[in-house]
Amino acid sequence: MFAEPGEQFSEEFRRVNPKCELPALQIDGLILTQSLPIIEYLEETRGHVGRPLLPKDPAKRAVVRKLSEIINSGIQPLQNLSVMRYLPPDVSRDQWAQHWINRGFQALEEELVKVAGKFCVADELSMADICLVPQVVNAHRFHVDMSPYPLIERISSSLRELDEFRRTAPEVQPDAPQRGSRTQNL
């Protein structure tokens, strides 16, 4: 377990994940990296605990994976500190993030109109919902105007009311930076 900020850059962690990125999970003799494979592995090996995150229906499962990838691959990486460190000095981090979040949220909102119910895909909690909430938190962090995305905001608000999301919110974690700290605002 690595608990200190920046520990993912240590030689010890490099042996766990050569990219020195989080998340990484050691489980069942495996080392898994990347959020979606970790979620899918846990779902497939421990899915009996809690709500299922991938629908049994192959078509719905494909939609969940599509929405998850729009967020996880198409939006989120562009706000990573490892990317933003390389922005030219004349490019605002907020403007950069806003551009890419808006671009992704426009597509996501259009997709959600076709399939959303209470949550991203109908009324069943899914992997797409797990991806959505942190990205909306990121959007607020970078001062994205959310008014063009009423469906995203509604779904995210509904999700944040669930106990599963309240208990796992970043701000309630023991290693969460203090509000307003430099680390929190990076």
Secondary structure as GFF3:
##gff-version 3
##sequence-region A 1 186
A	DSSP	three_ten_helix	7	9	.	.	.	ID=ss1
A	DSSP	alpha_helix	11	16	.	.	.	ID=ss2
A	DSSP	beta_strand	24	27	.	.	.	ID=ss3
A	DSSP	beta_strand	30	33	.	.	.	ID=ss4
A	DSSP	alpha_helix	35	46	.	.	.	ID=ss5
A	DSSP	alpha_helix	58	72	.	.	.	ID=ss6
A	DSSP	three_ten_helix	76	79	.	.	.	ID=ss7
A	DSSP	alpha_helix	81	84	.	.	.	ID=ss8
A	DSSP	alpha_helix	93	115	.	.	.	ID=ss9
A	DSSP	alpha_helix	127	141	.	.	.	ID=ss10
A	DSSP	alpha_helix	150	160	.	.	.	ID=ss11
A	DSSP	alpha_helix	163	168	.	.	.	ID=ss12
A	DSSP	three_ten_helix	170	172	.	.	.	ID=ss13
A	DSSP	alpha_helix	182	185	.	.	.	ID=ss14
###
